[in-house]
């Protein structure tokens, strides 16, 4: 079901994607604590979940670039306030959390370092998203005044210089690109943002069956590359393919997942809408809960099954806490960006 206000499929995708984020972060303890062959299974699970971050960016692009008029500055302020205030508050919460755990000392540097270093590692995503927001007036004008062919060219440049070339350079240093080549408008995670709107505008022709094929093919490619790197790198294994969101397999799988949920008709339901709305809360809260579990000795470092149970429990608790926060006027705006 679609209406003018929201695409219900995006809600389903948000809910699934945020759970995948929790799984990726939860599996860190198991992968770091084991050198056994079971590691590859955990890496495959992570590789399967890598579509999560691209899908969040693609949803944002599909929704925020939709307006045919230029993006007004008042909307910029609204967008930065909605996302920026909770981000800043949670950053301070995590700084104090790390100070309490004696991970960092209590001094001014602990706070000034937020200008260039996330308070906790999952916060890198917000730095990326807010930076993209700065370009919204430019991007909105761009995507509504270029042809489909030119749009494909832009995405092709992104794919070449942000996905393929860095991958080749990682394994074959001779493929290094000159530092003088500056493609800031066509590189990094910005490409997923642009890809999201492209698929919303032109992706309706992707059938459900083809979307599933793209997803399965992308996951299979990533899984094979993860195993190949693990098997042949030996002690030099760096986990490029199970950690990286900018690889060919992840791009294919993300397109498939996004197209499937966008083009399929879903029934509107209170539960899925609620879970979608509080997904930002799960993003901020889950590492606090995860750390509490691990300090209590329930890290799952020695058992993949226990590790996945931990992930499910962390997600459930984070949902409950986020839901409770969403019911408190004033607090929900500060912590979740919900009016």
N, C-alpha and C positions, 0 to 999 in steps of 0.2 A: 504494500500500500504506500502511496505517495500523497503528499499534500504540498501546499506552497511553503509550509514552514519547515518541514523536515523530511528526510528520507529515512524511513524506519530501518532499512538495511544497514545504514551507517550506525545506528544504535546497537544492533546486534554485533557489528564488526568491532565497535569500541569495547564492548563488554568482553568479547573473546580476546581482543588484542591486549587489554590491560591484564588479563589473567596470564597471557603469554609472557608479558613483561615480568610478572611475579615469578614465573617458572624459570626464566633466564637468570634472574638474580638469585633465586633459591638454589639453583644447580651449581653455583660457584663453589659452595662449600664442598660438595661431593667431588667435583672435578679437581679442585685444588688438593684434596686430601687423598687422592687415589692415583696410582700409576698402573692400574690393572686394565685389562681389555674392556671391562665394563665402562670405563671412561668414554669409550666411543659411543656407547648407547646414550649417555648423558649429553654428549656433544651433538648427537643426531637430534635429540629432543630440542636442544637449544637452536640447532639449525632450522628445525621445523617452526620454531617460535620467532625466528628473525623477521618474519613479515609484520610483526606487531608495530614497530616504530615507523616503518614506511607507510603502513596503513593509517596511522594517526596523522602523519604529515599529508597524506593524500586526501583524507577526509577534510582536513583544514583547508587545503588548497581548493577542493571542490566547492566548499561552502563560502570561503572568503573571497574567491576570485569570480564569483558568479555575477555580481552586480555589473551591469553594462556601463554604468556611469563611473567616473573616476572615484576612487576611494576617498571620501571626505575626511578631513583632519579630525572632526569631532568623533568619527568612528574609530580613528586611530587612538584617540585618548580613551575611549570606552574600552577598546580591545586591550590596550596596555594596562588599564586599571583592573580589568577583570582578571587578567592573567598575571600581571606584574605584582600586585599587592599580595596575593596568596604565595607567590613564588618568593618574595622577599621575606615574608613572615616565616614560612617554612624553612628558608635558608638559615635564619637566625635560630629557629628551634633546633635544627640539626647541628649548628655550631655549638650551642649549649649542650646538646646531647653528647657530642664528641668530647667536649671539655669534661663533662661529668664522668665519662668513661676513661678519661685521662689519655685520650688519643692525641689531643693537641693542648698546648698550654693556654691559660686565660690571659690574653693580651690583645692589644689593638690589631695586631697582624691577623689574628684569627678571623676578624671581621673584614678588614680591608682586602684580604686575599680573595674575598668573594667577587671582586671585580674581574678576576681572571681564573679563578679555580672554584668549581662547584662545592657547595657545602657537603654534599654526599654524591657518589659517582653517578646516580641516576639523574641528577639535576642537569647534566649536560644537555639533555633534551630541551629544557626550557631556555637555556642560553641560545640554542639553535633556533627555536621557534620565535623568540622575541626578536632576534636579529632579522629573521624573515619578515616579521611584522613591519619592520622599518622600511622594507621595500614594497609594501602593499600598494601604495599609490602608483608606483612605477609598473609593478607586475600586472595590476588590474587593467591599466591602460594598454599595456603590451598585448595581453592575451585576447583582448577584444578588438584589436586593430591589425592582427596578422592573420594570414590565411592558414588553413589546416596544414598545408605543405610546409610553410615556414615554421609553424609550431612543431611539426615533426623534425625539422632540421635542428631546432633548438634542443629538443629532447635527444636527438642523435648526437649532438656535440657533447651534451651532458653524459650520455652513456659511454662515449668514447673516452673522454678525459676524466671522468669521475668514477667509472666502474672498470673499464677494460685496461686502460693505461696504468692506473695505480696497482692493479692486480699483477700485471706483467712486471712492473718495476719491483714489486715486493719479492718476486722469485727470480727475476733476471734484472739485476741492477743496470745493465746496459740499456734498458728501456727507459732510463731516467729522462724526465722532461726538463727543459731549461727553466730555471726559476724566473726568467723574464716573461714566460708565457702566463698571462693573467686572464683567467676566464671566470671571474668571480660571479658573473650573472648566469653561468651555465655549469656550476660545479657543486659538489657536496650534496647535502640533503635538500637544497633548494629544488633540485630536479624532481624529487618525489612530490613536492608541493605543486609544481607545475604539471606533473603527470596526473595528479588527482583531478585537476580541473579539465585536463585534456580528455580523460576517460569519462568524466561527467558529460562533457560536450559531445564527444564522438564515440564513446565506448558502448552505447546502447546496442550496437550491432554485434557485440561479443555475446554469444549464446551461453546459457548455463553450462552446457556440455563443454564448450571450448574453454570457459573460465576454469572449470575443474581440471581440464587437461593442462592448462598453463600452470595452475597451482601444483599439480602432481609432478609435472616435468621440472618446474623450478626447484621443488623440494628434493627431487631425485638428483638433480645436478649438484645442489649444495651438499647433499649427503655423500655422494661419490667423491666430491672434492675434499670434504672433511676427512673421509677415510683415507684418501690418497695422501693427503698432507701428513696425517697421523702415522701412516704406515711407512712412508719413505723419508720423513724428516728426522726421525730418531730423536736424539737429544736436542736437536735444533727446532723441534716443533714449537710453533708460536700460536697456533690456533687461528690463523688468518680467516678461514672460511666459516668457523662456527661462531666467531665474534663479530664479523663484519657485516654491516647492513648494506654495503655498496659492492655487491658481487652479482654476476649475471643470474645465478640461480635465484637469489633473493628478489631481484627485480622482476623476473618472470612470475615467481610465486605470489608476489605482492600484487601484480597486475591481475592475476587470476582471482585472488581472494577479494580484491576490491570490486572487480567487475561482477563477481558472483553475488555479493551482497547488495551491490547497487542496482543490478538489473533484475533481481528476483523480487517477487511480491511477498511481503511479510505482513502478518497481522499485527496491528498496533496493540500493545499491551502495557499496562501500568508498570509491571515488574521490569521489563526490559528497558523501558524509558527511564525508570528510576535508577537502575544499575548504570545506564549510560551517563546519566547526569552526574552521578557521584564517582565516575571513573577517575576524575582528576584527584579526588580525595584518596582513592586507593593508590594512585601513583605516589602521592606525597607520604602517606602513612605506612605503606607496606614494609619499608626498610627499618622503621622503628620496631615494628612487630617482629620482623625477621631477626633482627639483632637480639631482641629479647628472647626469642626461641633458642638462638644459638648460645647465648650466655647461660641459658637454663640447661644446656647440654643436649638439646634436641636439634642438632644441626643437620643430621642426616649425612654426615661426612663419610660414614662407613657403610651406608646402605642407600642405594638409589631409591628403593621403595619408600623408606622412611623420609628421604629427601623430598619426594613428590607429595607425600602426605603432609609434610611440613608446608610445602607451597600452597596446597589446598587450604590448610588451616589458616595460614597467613592471609590468603585472599579473603576467606570468610570473615575473619576478625576485622580486616581492613574495611570491608564492605559495611559491617555493622557499625563500626566507629564513624565512618564517613556518613552513613545514613543518619546517625544520631546528630552529628554536626549539622547536617543539612536541615534539620528541624529546629535549629536555634537561630532566630532572627539576629542579624548583625554579625554573629560569629561566622555563619555560613558564608557571608560575603567576604569576610577577611581571610578565611581559611580555604574556601572552595571557589570563591568568585561567583557564588550563586546569590541573586537578589532575593 
